[in-house]
Amino acid sequence: MNRRRPYQDDDEYERRPKRRRVSDNQEIEDRLESLILRVGEKTTSSLESNLEGLVAVLEADLGTFRNKILRILSDCAVKLPEKCTIYSTLVGLLNAKNYNFGGEFVDHMVKNFKDSLKNCKWDAARYSLRFLSDLVNCNVISATSLLQLLESMVDASTDDTVPQVRRDWYVFSVLSTLPWVGRDLYEKKESALENLLVRIEIFLNKRTKKHHNALRVWSVDTPHPQEEYLDCLWAQIRKLRNESWAEKYIPRPYLAFDSILCEALQHSLPQIIPPPHHESYVYPMPWVVYRMFDYTDCPDGPILPGAHSIERFLIEEHLHSIIETHNLERKDCASHLLSFPYKSKIPLEYCIVEVIFSELFHMPSPRYLEICYGSILIELCKLQPSTMPQVLAQATEILFMRIDSMNTSCFDRFVNWFSYHLSNFQFRWSWDDWDSCLFLEPEHPRPKFIQEVLLKCLRLSYYQRVKDMMPEAYEKLLPPITQPDYKYTSENAASLLGTATAHKLVVAIRQKCTPEEILNELKDLPNPRDTENDMIETTFNPLKIDVFTQTLLNLGSKSFSHTFAAISKFHYVFKQLADSEEAQICLLNNVFELWHDHQQMMVVIVDKLLKTQIVECSSVATWVFSKEMSVEFTKMYLWEILHLTIKKMNKHVMKLSAELNEAKDKLSRDVESSSSDDSDTETSTKKKKDENVERPTEEAVEKMEEKLEAAYGDQKRIFLIIFQRFIMILSEHLVKCDTDGRDFNTDWYRWTIGRLQQVFLLHHEQVQKYSTTLESLLFTQVDSHILDVFSQFVALTK
């Protein structure tokens, strides 16, 4: 290779222009993309003049950058739905000047729409449909061909052999499009539009809504009804129809260009038939529309649109879209929310708070991490300090007053958000306003909420800080001091069987002994299970587990790191002692006996024991429902432990499944390559050498399949354990109440049935695989109250 530095005249005149041409083209493409993306943003000139200028620029560049412009515009239509009408106007103006380009764009959007349906990109498909509909307003697409498309969408809802969630989505996509195009269809094709609406009404009247109660935030409809999403949107569309399809909040810049657009030639959409249902398709789950405020909650000023006005739907849709676009940047998200285009016409702060809480409380789970919503609310308070903190305080008050009927999952999220919010505002709150809860039963949701909030605050602060922030009247709700309760140094330690060995262990561990030396110290401890009357073969020694676990964890009690280091160092001892499910449950009981006053420590230790495979997931599930934990049964941290256990099992199954699929793909590729014609022997040999490095064998794939099958068995077993225990304790409670003539609907019952519902919903994707097994083995001859929870879960995806 010639490494000499070229002279100035060495062929530079031949190479440079080519590079510059490539660079120039890229610059132009970037400039076009920037112009298209920024159209509609605040500038000194009007939107109309910006659109006219952009049309002139794009028309001039269509010859060279046609495909690039098509791609950018179609992407914007889907990814920036809040600017839908701006881009439809832009396309309309381009179509008026260049009919062929308009046809190409319509074909491009139709292709994207079909691809979105096939690939289960439901939001992208809905936004594409909305954009195609709005092109009718711009005289790009004929109203007749759009109605044919909408009819074919509604046709998809008439197939009774497919899941209801599929049919629901197709109807929802049509209804959510009508605010944009309803007026135009009403003026041009009134009878066809009415026929479409009649078909939709027939479908809505026939559909089942068993899932409704499972998705409600509150169990009662006062003061605001908890409406199912399609019912609510249908009521809004009917009201819009009664008002002659006139709405107030959709910007329609194409009206300013009516004289130009009306002269343009229209395109007809091709016949679009929705792809048939496939069992692998996953459809959006139904939801319940969240309502927190009405116009009476807002002070003097702009009036909050009614629950059944289409404006409420449009505002919420736009705010949800902003959160979706900017959820990763809390400051940008808060800024864009507060810059809502129609903020002068609505009580914006109330709308924002309601939408954020609707996302936080969305069932079965929020779209994003819970902390995302908390951080956005904090930024909103910083940006709008004069109004937002007051609205948020009002919302918190409303939530607390209605907490008696709140869904258990939403209760947990409310606790997590409020404690996080307090920690960012110096833990200040007007607690005296809530002191009426001090006279209620401890299991009542209001005092329980305050207890759980304080326990969460303890994780974010320290004990004295939490104690100082509370009035004296709340002393009984304060959490205990977080310290270990080590029985081998207590007053009655001398009478305990393992005290002497525990003291020897302390010395040995401090002298950095080995795991084998620990086992040697423990070997002489007697087994309390070895009694003359005990005919069962003893498989473990609970005293050994007791002495070792409590001594080691007490020595590591200084911090989480000390505890983790202790568990890692003596992992071998744990594995030797806890070699069965019964022994593992004994180990967990000893962890609880030591750390019963420190919930966070309990959570992290159990998590560590699971990660290091000292205890199995099924053991943790059985332990949660054991008699020893009955006093903790309604506390949040215990369910935090159960859910992290289930998630660990689910992740394990997903990991094994992904590895197996990858191995199968590699194996099939190897088989194909080996069977192909080796015309180039040298290249083929080299390729095989490269591929043989990580080539899985058929035997290895078979072992992976067996491993995955075993993991599926473990996953099924953990769900069977959990649901069986739920049925047992709930049935026992119901029978006992019936026998005693008492009302079964106690606070304990509501917490427990709520936790059962939470397990179903939070892990619905995994539980769904075993719904047939669960139905045949467990949910057959059970009380109707328990069966209702299972039926609601099954209805979610059917």
N, C-alpha and C positions, 0 to 999 in steps of 0.2 A: 504493500500500500504506500502511495506517495504521500508523505506527511508534510511536505514543504508548504509553507504559507503561500497562497496564490497571490500573484501581482494584481493590481487594480484592473488591468486590462485582460485578465485570463477568463475569457468566456462569460464574464459577469453580465455583459449586455444581453447574452442569450438566456441566462437563468432568471434574472431579477424580475422581468415583466411577468413571467408565469406565476411566480410567488405572489407578486402584487395583485394579479388578477384574482387568485384564490382568496387572498386577504380581503380584497375589495368586495367580492361576492359575500363573504362571511359578514363583513361589516354591514352591508345592505340588509342581509337577512336578519341580523341582530337588531338593526334599526327598525325594520318592519315589525318584528315581534314586539319590540318595546312600544311602538306607536299603537299597535292593536291592543296590547294589554292595558295601556294607560288611558285609552279613550274612555271618557265618562268621569275621569277624576277631576277634582276641582282645579280650574285654570281661570285665567283672566278672561278668556273668550268663552262664548256660549257652546253648549253641547252641539247645537245644530251646525255651527261653523266648523267645529272640530271634526264632525262627521263628514261634512262636505270636503274639507281638506284631506282627510284620510282616504276618502273614496278616490280623490284625484291621484293621490300617491300610489294607492294599490292598483288602480286601473293602469297606470303607466308601467307598473312592474309586473303585470300579469303574464306578459310574454315570457319573462325570464324566471320568475319565482312563483309560478302558478301553483305547483304542488305544495310549496312551503306555505303560501297564503291559505290554501284549502285546509291544511293540517292545523295551522294556528287558529283559524276561525272555528273549526269544528271542536278543537280542544277547549277553547274559551266558552263555547256554548254549554259544555258539560261541566267544566271545572270552575266557572264563574257564573253560577245560575242567577245570582242577584243582579247581574248585568245582561240578563237574557234579552230584554227588549232593545237594549243599545246595539247588541250584535245582530239581532234580527233586522233592525233598521239599516245597519251597515250592509248586510247581505242584500236587503231589498234595493238599496240604492245601486249596489254593484250589478244586481240583476237587471235593473232598469237600463243600465248602460251597456251591459254585456250579457245577453240572454244565455249564451253558451256556458259562461262561467256559472251563472245561477243554476243551470241544470246540473253541472258537474258538482256543485256544492250540495244540492239536494241529494244526488246519488251518493255522495260521500257521507252525508249525515244518515241516510237510510242504512248504508253499510255498517256504520258505527252502531246504530240502533240495534240492528240484527245481531251484531257481534256481542253487544252488551247483554242482550237477552240470552244468547247461547252460553256466555261465560258467567252468567249469574251476577253480573254487575248491575244490580237493581237500581241504585241511585243514578248511575250514568244513563241507564235506559230511560228512567223517568224524566231526567233533565233533557235528554235527546228528544223525547216525545213532546215535552213542553216547548222546546225550541222549534220543532217542526210545526207545532200548532201556532206559535206566534208568527211564523212566516206567512200564515194565511192573512194576518193583519197587515202584512207588508206587501200583499199581492204577489208573493213568490209562489205559493202553493194554492191550489184550488180548494175551496171549502168542501166540495163534493168528495175529493180524494182523501181529505183528512177525515171526514166522517166515515168513510169506508174503513180507514185504519182504526178509528175508535170503535167501530162496530166489531171488527175482528178481535180487538182487545177484550171487549165485553163477551164475545163468543167464547173466549178462553175461560170465562168464569162460569159457563153453563155445563162444563164437564164434571159430572159428579164422581168420576173415577179417580180424580187427582186430589191431592191434599187441599184443604180449604185455604191454607196460607198462600198457595199459588193463586187461587181464584181471587182471594182478597187483594193481592198485590195488583193484579190486572185492573180490578175495579178502582182501587185507590189511585193508580197512575192516571186513569181517565178522569176521575173526579178532581184530582189536584191540578189537572191541566185546564179545566174549564174556566177558572177565573181569568185566564189570559185570553182565551179565544171564544168564550161563551157569547159575548155581545155580538161578535161578527157572525157566528153560526146562527144566533137568534134572528138577526136581520136577514140573512141570506137563505137559511135552511131551517126555519122554525119547526116544521113538522118532523123532520128527520131528527133534530135535536131532542124534541119531546119524546119521540119513540125510544131514543137512546136512554133517556132518563127513566122512562117507564121500565125498561129492561133492568136497569140498575136497581130501581126500587124493588122490583120483584125478587132479585137476588138477595138484597139486604134483608128483606122480610123473611126469607127462607133460611138464611145462614144461622148456624148455632153459635152461641157465645159462652160455652162452658168455661173457657179460659179467663173470662172477664174478672172474676173474683181473685184469681191468683195474681193478677197484674195491677190491682188497685193499690194506691198508696195508703188510702184510708178505707176502712170497712163500712163507713157510713157516707151518705150523700148530702149531709148538711155541714156547712152552709153551701158547698159547691158540689154538684153532681160529678161522680167519677165516670165519665163517658168513655165508651169504647171508641177507638180512633175513627173507624168508618162511620159509625153512627153520628159522631160529632161533625165530621166533614160533610156528611149527607145533609145534616140540619143546616150547616152553613151554606151549602150549595142551593138548597131549597129557598133559603132566605134571599140569596143573591138572585135567584130566578124570579122571585116575587117582586124584586126591585129592578126588574128588567135588565139584569146582568150589569148593573152599574156599580163599580167599586171605586175606591178613592186612592189606593196606595200603590198601584202598579204604574210606574212611569212609562209613558207611551210616546217616545220621541218621534216615532214614524208619523204621528198626526201632523207634525210640522211640514212633512214632505208629501202630504197626501196628493198634491197636484202632480208630483213626479211619479209616485208609486202607482197611482191609479192607471197610468198609461202603460205600465210594464206588462209584458206577457207572463202568464202563469204557467207553472209546471204541475203535472199530475203525479202524485205519489204512485209507485208501483204497488201491486197487491202484496201486502206483508202479512204473512201467516205466522203467528207466534210459534216458536219451536215446541215440540211436544214435551211433556213432562218426562224427566228421567229420575230414577231413584237417587242418583248422586246429587241432584240439584238441592241446594239449601236456600230457602226463601226467607225474607224478613219476617220476624215474629210479630204478632199483633202487639199493640200497646194500649194503655189507657191515657187519655189526654189529662195532663196535670193542670189543676186550677188552684191557685192560692189567693188571688185577689179578684175583686170586682170593683165597679166604679165607686162604691161606698167606702172602700179602703183608701182611696186616693184623695189627697187634699184638693183644695181649689186649684183649678188649672185645667189642662186638657183632660178630656174624659176618656177613660179606658174603654175600648170597643167591647161590646157584649160577647159572651161566650159563643154565641151562634152567628156572629157577624163574620163575613169572609175576611174582613180586615184583620181580625184577631189571628186567623190562620196565616195570612200573608206576613204579618209582623213576626210571628213566631217562627215561621219557615225561614225568613231572612236572618233572624238572630241565630237560629240553629246553624245556618250555613256559615255565618261569620265564625262561630265557635269551631266548626269543622275545619275551616280554612286555617285558622290561627291558633289552634289548641296547643301547639308546641311552643308558642311565644306568648307568654301571659301578658306582657306589656302591650304588644301589638294587638292582641285580642281585646283587651280592655279598651284601648284607644279606638278601635274600629267599632266596638259595641256602642260606645258613647258618641260616635260620629254617625249614628244611624240617620239615613236621609230624611225621615219624617219626624225627627225628634220634637219638633215644635208642635206637632199635632197630637201627640200621645204622651202619657206619663211614662217616659222612657225608662226611668230607674226601676219602676214597678215591673215593666215588661221584661227587662233584663234579668232581674232577680228571679222572677217566676220561671223564665226559660232556663236559667242556670240550675235552679232547684229541680226543675222537671228532668233535666239531664242527670243530675246527681241521684235522683230517686227513680230513674228509669228501671223498669223491671224487664228481664231478670237481673240485668247488671248494667252499670253505666257504660257509655261508649268509651270513655277515657278513664284514666286513673282518678280516684276520688280527690287526690291532692291537686289535680289540675283545676278543678272547679273552685277549691278553696283559694288557690293562688290567684286565680282570675278575680275573685271577689275582693281579695286584698288590694289588688291593683286598681280595681274600680273605686274602692274607698279612698285610695291615695289620689286618684285623678279627679274625683268628684267629692271632696270632703264635706261640702256643704249639704249634700242631699243623700248620697249613697249610704253612709253609715246609719242614718235614721231609718231609711227604707229597709235595710238589712236587719236592724234591730226589731222593726215592726214584723218582718217576716219570721224572725226567730221566735218572737212572742206568739205569733199565730201557730207556728209549728208546735211549740211547747203546750199551748192550750188544747191543741187537737191531738196530742200524742197518745191519748188513751186508745184511739182507734187506728193508730199508725201501724202499717205493715212492719213485721219484725226486721226484715232486711233493711228497710228505710230507717228504722230506729237506729240500727248500727251505724249507718252512714251519717245520720244526723249527729250522733255522738262523736264520730270521728271528725266531721267537719267542724263542729262547734268547739271542740277542744283545741283543734289546730288553729282556728280563728282566734280564740282567746290567747293562745300562746304568742300570737303576732301583735296583740294589742294589750300587752302587759297584764293579762289575765283580769282585765276590768270588766265587771258586769253588775247590773243592779239586781243582786241576788234577793234583796228584800221583797221584790215584787213577786217572787215565787215561793215565799215562805209558807203558803197554804199547803204545799205538798208535804210539809213536815208532819202533818197530822194524818197522812194516809198510810196504808199498809206498805211495808218495805218492798213487796213485789209489785206494787202499783207502778205503771210506767213513768209517772212524774218523778217520785223520789229515786226510782231506779235510774232514770236518765241522768240526774245530777250525780249520783254515785258513780256511774260509768264515765261521765265526763271528767270527774275528779281523778279517777284512776288513769284515764288517758292523759290528763294534764301532768300527772306524776311521771309519765314516761317522757314528757317534753320539758320537765323542770325538775324540782326536788321537793321533798316532803314539806319542809318548813315554808317554802314559797306557796305551796298549795294550801297549807293550813292558814297562813296569814291572809290569803285573799278571801277567805270565807268568813261570814258573820258567825258569832258564837252559837247562834241558834242552830246552825247546820253541823254542829260537832258530831252528831250521831251518824251523819252521812260521809264523814271524812274516811278515807282509806286508812288501814293500819300502817304502822311504820314498816318499811320494807327491809326486814332483816331475817336471817335464817333462824329457824327454831331447832337448834341442835340438841337433841335429847340426852346425849352422852356427857354433857357438861351441866345438865340441869340439876335441881336440888335432889331429885330422886334417882339420879343416875346410878348411884351405888347399888340399887336394887335391880338394875337392868342386867340381863344375861350377858350382853356383849360389851359392857363398858370397858373391861380390862383389855380386850382385844382392840377396841376402838382407840384407846390411848396408845397401844403399841403401834397401831397403823399410823397415827399422827406422827410419831417419832420416825418411823420407817420412811414415810413419804417425804418428810422434811430432810431426811438424809439421802434423798434421791435413790430410793430403792428401785429394783426392777419389778415388772409385773409378776414374775415367778416368785419373788420374795413375798409379795402381797398374798398370793395364793397359799403360800406356805404358812403365813401367819393366820390365815382364815381356816385352814384345814381342820383344826381341832375344835372349831365351834360346833356345838350339838345342833341337831336338826329338830326344831319343835314339832315337825310333822311326823317324826318317828314315834308313834305311840302304839301301845299294844292293840288299841281298838281300831287303828287305822290300817285297813286291809289293802288300801290303794298303794301301789308302788310309788315311792317318793322319787321324783325326778330332779328336784332342786331344793336348796336349803335357803329358806326365807331369811334366816338370821344372818347368813353370810352376805346376802344382798343388802340387807338392812344396814349392817355395820359398815360394809365397804362403801356403799352409795352415799350414805349420809356423811360419813367421815371425809371422803374425798371431795364431795361437793361443798361441804362446809369450809374445807381448807381453800377451795377455789372461789369462795364467795365474794372476794374483794371486787371482782369485775367479771364481765362476760368473757373477756380474754383469758383470765385465770381459769375460769370454768372450762372453756373450750380446750385449753392446754392440758388440763387435768384429764378430761375425757379422752383426748387424743393419745396421751401418754399411756393410759391404762385401758385402752380399748380392748386389748386381749383379755384382761380380767373380766370386763363387762360381758364379752362374748362367751367366756367360759361359764360365768354364773347365770346369765340370762339366756339359756339355750332352748327355752320353750316359751309358748305364749303365756302360760301361767306365770313363769318366772319373770317375763317381761312386764306383765301387769303388776307384779310385786315390786319390780324396779320403779315403775312409774308411780306407784303408791308411796314409795319412799322419797322420791323427788318431791311429791306434793306435801308429804309430812314435814319435810325440811323447809320448803319454800311456799307454804300455803298463804303467806302474807305478801308475796311478791309475784304478781300475775305475769309481768313481763319476763321475769326470769323463768317462770314455768314454760312460757311459750318458746323462748329461745333454747332452753335445754331439751325440750321434747323435739324441737326442730333439729337440733344437733344429733340427738339419738337416732332420729330417722335417717338423717344424711349419712351417718356413719354405720347404718344398718345394724345398730345394737338392738333396736326394737323394730318390729314389723308394723306396717300400717294397720293390719287387722287387730293387732294387740292394742294399739292406741284407740281404735274405734270401740273395742270391747271395754276398755278402761273408762272411756268417757261416760258410758252408760252403767258403770258399776255402782254398787251401793255406796262405796267409799266416796264417790264423787257426787252423790245426790245433793249434798248441801251447796255445791257449786253449779248445779245443773242449769240454772237460769242466768248465770253470769256470762258476759260476752267473751271473755278470754278462753273459756272452755270450747266454745264454738269456733273461735279463731284457730285453736289447736286442731279441731276436727277438720275444718276446711283446708288448712295447710297440709294435713295428712292426705286427704282425698286428692288435692292438687299434685302432691308428690307422686302418688300412684298414677294419676293421669299422665303426668309428664314422662314417667318411666315407660308407660305403654306407648305413648307417642314417639318417644325416642327409639324404642325397639322396632316399632312399625316403620319409621323412616329409614333406619339402618337396613332392615330387611328389603324394603323396596329398592333402595340404592344397590344392594348386593344383587338382587334379581336383575336389575337393569344392566349392571356390569356383566353379569353372566350371560344374559341374552345377547349383548353386543359382542362378547367374545365368541359365542357360538356362530353368530352371523359372519363375523370376520374370518373365522377359521373355515367356514364353508364356502367363502367367496373364492373366485378364481385368482390364484397367485401368479399373475403374469410377471410381476416384478419381484423376483425372489428376494433380492437384497432388501428392498423397501419393506416387504412383508415380514422378513425375519426381524428387522429392526423394530417394526411396529409391535410384533408379538413379544419381543424382549421388554419393551416399554410397558405393555399391558399386563405381562405376567407378574410384574412387581406386586400389584395389589389385586390380582385376579382371585375372586372368591370361588371356592370349589362347591360342587353340588352338595357335598357332605356338610360343609360349613353353612350353606343356605338352609339345609334341613335342620341343623342345630338351632339356627336363628329362628326358624319357624316354631320349633318346639319351645324355645325360650319365650317367644311372643305369645304362644298359646297359653303357657303357664302364667304369664303376666295378665292376660285377659281373665284367666281363672281367678287370680288374686284380686283383680279389680271387681269382678262380679261378686266375689266373696265379701269384700268390704262393704259393698252396697247392700248385700243381703243382711249382713250383721247389723248395719245401721238401721235399715227400715224394719227389720224384725224387732229390734229393741224399742224403736219408736212405737210400733203397734202394741207391744207388750205393756209398756208403761202407760200409754194412753188408754188402752182397753181396761187395764186395771183401775185407772182413775174413774173412767166412765161407769164401770160396774159398781164400784164402791159408792159413788155418788148416787147412783140409781137405788142401791140397797138402802142407803142412809136417808134417802129422800131429799138430798141436797142438790143445789144447782151445780151442774158440772162446769159451767162457763166461768171458772175462776181465773185469777191472774196467772197462776201456774199453768193451767190448761192452755191459755192463749199464747203464752211464751212457747210452750212445747209444740203446739200445733203449728205455730209460726216458724219454729226451727225446722220442723219436718218439711214445710213448704219451701223454706230457704235452701235445704239440701237439694230438693228436686230442681229448683230453678237455677241455682248457681252452677250446678253441674249437669244441666239438662242435656248437653250434647253426649255425655258419657252414659248417663242413666237411660237415655232413650234407647240405646243399643240393647238394654236388658229389660225393657218395659214388658215384653211378653213373658219372660221368666218371672219377673216380679209379680205380674198379674196372676199367673197360675199358681205360684208358691205362697204368696203373702197376701195380696190384695183381692181376696175372693170373699171369704166369709168374715168380714170385719165390719165394725160399726160404720154407719153411713157418714159420720163426720170425718172419719179417717179416709174413707173411700173417696169422698168428695175431693180431697187434696190430690189424690192420685189421678182421678178423672180429669181435673182441671189441668194437671201437668200433661197428660196424654193428649188433651185437646189443643195444646199449644202448637203442635207441628202437624196436626191432621186437618 
